[in-house]
Amino acid sequence: MARSFAGARPRLDLYTAPVKGPSRIVLIAGLLATVAVVLAGMAGLLNRIEWWTQDQRFLHARASAEPMGDRVRLVAIDDRALDTIG
């Protein structure tokens, strides 16, 4: 903390100044916004937005990446194949 000498005004030290937390109005507004979004999600009001963003993610996921190599294969194993091969 800064020392004050005789006749000098005390200096405000920015590093030890008390920090005031958010006001009650800000906390209530945040709580109300959270409750509104949760209720909208539970009611299904956000489904169309979610589906659209999911479509966009899949469309642009590999747009700039290099193409897949030919070393990738799909092997489908079902019950009949397990009975035949063992």
C-alpha positions as CSV (number, residue, x, y, z in Angstrom):
1,M,0.0,0.0,0.0
2,A,1.2,3.5,-0.7
3,R,2.6,5.6,2.1
4,S,1.2,9.1,2.7
5,F,3.6,11.7,3.9
6,A,2.5,14.8,5.8
7,G,0.8,17.3,3.5
8,A,0.6,14.8,0.6
9,R,-2.7,13.3,-0.6
10,P,-2.9,9.6,-0.5
11,R,-2.4,8.0,-3.8
12,L,-4.9,5.4,-5.1
13,D,-3.0,2.2,-5.7
14,L,-4.7,0.4,-8.6
15,Y,-3.3,-3.0,-7.6
16,T,-5.0,-3.0,-4.2
17,A,-8.2,-1.1,-5.0
18,P,-11.2,-3.2,-4.1
19,V,-13.0,-4.8,-7.1
20,K,-16.8,-4.5,-7.0
21,G,-18.6,-7.6,-8.2
22,P,-21.5,-7.6,-10.7
23,S,-24.6,-5.9,-9.6
24,R,-27.7,-7.8,-8.7
25,I,-29.5,-6.8,-11.9
26,V,-26.8,-8.4,-14.0
27,L,-27.0,-11.6,-12.1
28,I,-30.8,-11.7,-12.3
29,A,-30.6,-11.0,-16.1
30,G,-28.2,-13.8,-16.6
31,L,-30.3,-16.2,-14.6
32,L,-33.5,-15.2,-16.5
33,A,-31.7,-15.6,-19.9
34,T,-30.4,-19.1,-18.8
35,V,-33.8,-20.2,-17.8
36,A,-35.4,-18.9,-21.0
37,V,-32.9,-20.8,-23.2
38,V,-33.3,-24.0,-21.2
39,L,-37.1,-23.8,-21.4
40,A,-36.9,-23.1,-25.2
41,G,-34.7,-26.1,-25.6
42,M,-37.0,-28.3,-23.6
43,A,-40.0,-27.1,-25.7
44,G,-38.2,-28.0,-28.9
45,L,-38.0,-24.4,-30.2
46,L,-34.3,-24.6,-30.9
47,N,-34.4,-27.8,-32.9
48,R,-34.5,-26.1,-36.3
49,I,-31.5,-24.0,-35.5
50,E,-29.6,-27.0,-34.2
51,W,-30.4,-29.1,-37.3
52,W,-29.3,-26.2,-39.6
53,T,-26.0,-25.7,-37.8
54,Q,-25.4,-29.5,-37.8
55,D,-26.0,-29.6,-41.6
56,Q,-23.5,-26.7,-42.0
57,R,-20.9,-28.4,-39.9
58,F,-21.1,-31.6,-42.0
59,L,-21.1,-29.6,-45.3
60,H,-17.9,-27.7,-44.4
61,A,-16.1,-30.2,-42.2
62,R,-13.7,-31.5,-44.8
63,A,-14.0,-28.7,-47.4
64,S,-10.4,-27.6,-46.9
65,A,-8.8,-30.8,-45.8
66,E,-6.9,-33.2,-48.1
67,P,-8.9,-36.0,-49.6
68,M,-8.9,-39.4,-47.9
69,G,-6.4,-41.9,-49.1
70,D,-7.3,-45.2,-50.8
71,R,-6.0,-47.2,-47.8
72,V,-9.2,-46.8,-45.9
73,R,-11.5,-49.8,-46.2
74,L,-14.9,-50.7,-44.7
75,V,-15.2,-54.2,-43.3
76,A,-18.8,-55.2,-42.4
77,I,-19.0,-58.2,-40.1
78,D,-22.5,-59.6,-39.4
79,D,-23.7,-62.9,-37.8
80,R,-23.7,-64.8,-41.1
81,A,-20.0,-63.9,-41.7
82,L,-19.1,-64.9,-38.2
83,D,-20.9,-68.3,-38.7
84,T,-19.1,-68.8,-42.0
85,I,-15.6,-67.7,-41.0
86,G,-15.7,-68.5,-37.3
